[in-house]
Amino acid sequence: MKKHDFQCKIDWCGNLGTGTSAYHEYSRDHLLNQDHKYSSIQCSSDPIFRGDKTKYNPEEFFIASVASCHMLWYLHLCADRGVVVIDYQDEVSAELILNEDGSGKIHNIVLKPQIKITNAKDIELAHSLHQEAHRFCFIAASVNCNIEIRSNIFI
């Protein structure tokens, strides 16, 4: 078994002068950094949690990581099996279920990849490779919510 470690840095930049003296007195803004990366990513919480809608939030990062991992495995498997993909776009969505006490969890993630391939004879194989990609996706294997794949494959 091989082991790989990953790191990143989160820097909160939301102290508006009084820190977290009250729930409404601080910004949810923060930066995602990693040594050796080109730039930082500006982040916040979702607007329903007093965040900035112009910045990425943890829930978006979570579903984006599922979609990205799935896509990368899918493209790998297509290349291995001779399915030539020339375009891949996914509009991923998710449901966050909140409990009365404010806790909650992502309940369902839906991947909706739109995939253009070069050969009509590969459409059935291209559809079937999604299940294999899902099995190999490290992120999908690490979460406990449902992940649904609704692919559209065309020439």
N, C-alpha and C positions, 0 to 999 in steps of 0.2 A: 504494500500500500504506500502510495506517495502522499506527501503532505505539502500543502502550499499555504503560506500565511499572507494575509492582506491587511493593510492599514490605511487609515485616512485620518484627517484632523477636522474637527468641528470647532469653529471659533464663533462664539456668540458675540454679536455686535449690536445688541438691542438695549443696552443700558441707556435710558433716556435722562439719566441724572440722579435717579433715586433707586436704581436697581430694581429688584423685585419687591419693592415695598408694598405693592398691591397688584392684583391681577391686571388691572387696566393701566398700570404705570410703566410697563416695559414693552419693547418691541420683540417680536418673535424672530427677527432677522438674524441670520447666521451665515457663515461661509463654510463651504466644503473645500478642503485643501488636501493636497497630497504632494509630498516631495517629488520632484521630477515630473510634475504635470505642468502643462503650459499655463493654465490659469485656474483661478478659484471659481467656484460656482456659487452664485448668490442664492440663498435659500430662505424660506420662512415657513410658517405653518399655513394651513388652508385658511381662507377668510372666515370660515365658520368658527375658527379658533383664534380669531383676531390677527390673522396673518396677512401678508401682502400677496395679492393675487397675481402680481407680475413676476413672482419668484417661485421656483420649484419647491414643493413641499415633500415631506417624507413619504406620504402615500403615493405621490407620483413617482418618486424614485423607486419605491417598492414594485409597483406594477411595471415600470419601465425596465427594471432589472429582470423581471420574469420574461417580458416580451423580447428583450435583447438577447438573453441567454437562449431562449427558444429559437429565435431567428438564426443565431450563429450556429447552433447545432443543426438546424434544418438545412442551412446552406452547405455545411460540411457534408451531411449525409447525401444531399443532392449531388454534390461534386463527386463523392465516392461512387454513387450509383449511376452516374451519367445523365442526370436530369439537369439541363442547362437553364438556370434561373437568370433572367435578365433584368428583373425588377421585383422588389419586395417592399411593401409598405404595410404597416400594421397600425390599426387604431384600437389600442387596448383600453378597456374600461374595467371598473371594479365597483363593488358595493361595500361601503363601510357601514356596519351596523353598530349603532351607539346604544349603550345601556343607560338606564335612568341615572346611574351614579357617575356617568361620564366616561366609563371604560368602554371598550369596544374592540372590534376586529374587522379586518377585511374578510368578507364572507365569500365572495365569488369574483374571479377574474375572468374576463372574456377577451381572448385574442382573436382579432379579425384580420388576419393577413390577406392581402391582395397580392397575388404572385403571378408574374408573367414568365412563362417558360417558352422555349423555342420549338418544341415538338409535341403535337397533339397526342401522339401515342404514349407519352409519359404522364398524362394527366392523372390516371389512376395511381400510379406509383408515387407521383408527387403528393397526392392526398395522403397516401398511407405513410409516408415518411414523417408526417407530423406526430404520429403516436411514438415512433422511435425517437424523434427529437425530444419529445416530452419526457421520455424515460431517461434520456441522457442529460437533460438540463439540470445542472447543479442547483440552480436557484429553485426550480419547481420541486425538486426532491427535498428541499430544505423548508418548505412551507406546509402549513396544514389546512389551507383553504382550497376550495375547488377551483380548478383551472380548466376552462372550456376553450376549445379551439374551433373556430368557425372560418375555415379558409375558403377562399375563392381563387381558383387557379384557372388561368386563361392563356391563350396564345397571343 
